[in-house]
Structure formats: structure tokens, C-alpha cells
Amino acid sequence: MTQFIYSPVATEKSMLLMEKENKLTFVIDRKASRNQIKKEVEERFDVKVVSVNILVSKRGKKAIVSLAEGYSAEDVGGRIGIF
């Protein structure tokens, strides 16, 4: 299986999104689609994803992933070492 997620983003803004809106932010492959990111996050972190927003800039591509009710972005962040 090809991996599309490279690393989590740990900026002040991404931490606020995690705490207040239950969202995770990742640096992703430029060729990755929303469906590929959703599938990989659900399989890798054992959570349910509601939506995926993608940001493209000169520096690369990021995905902001919204988790379903009942799943905690802070718990996932703790497991992957953001804190």
C-alpha cells in the first residue's frame, strides 16, 4: 500500500483546530486525493473521518481531517507524538 501521509503538522493553528474543532492536520503527497487520505487516516489511526479539506501551496500539500463525533483528535495526536 502506498502511503500518502508524510507527517502531522504541529503549529499553533493546527493545535487550536485539534482542541476546538476535533481536526488533525497532515503534510501529504502532492498526488493524494481526498478519498485516499480519508481511507489512510481511518485505517492507520482507527477513527471515523467526516471530511477532508486540502490546502495546496508552494511549500507542499496539507490535509485537514475532521473526525466524527465520539473520536478525539487529541487522543490521536497523543498517540502519534504531536504533544
C-alpha positions, 0 to 999 in steps of 0.5 A: 500500500502506498502511503500518502501521509508524510507527517502531522503538522504541529503549529499553533493553528493546527493545535487550536483546530485539534482542541476546538474543532476535533481536526488533525492536520497532515503534510501529504503527497502532492498526488493524494486525493481526498478519498485516499487520505480519508481511507489512510487516516481511518485505517492507520489511526482507527477513527471515523473521518467526516471530511477532508479539506486540502490546502495546496501551496508552494511549500507542499500539500496539507490535509485537514481531517475532521473526525466524527463525533465520539473520536478525539483528535487529541487522543490521536495526536497523543498517540502519534507524538504531536504533544 
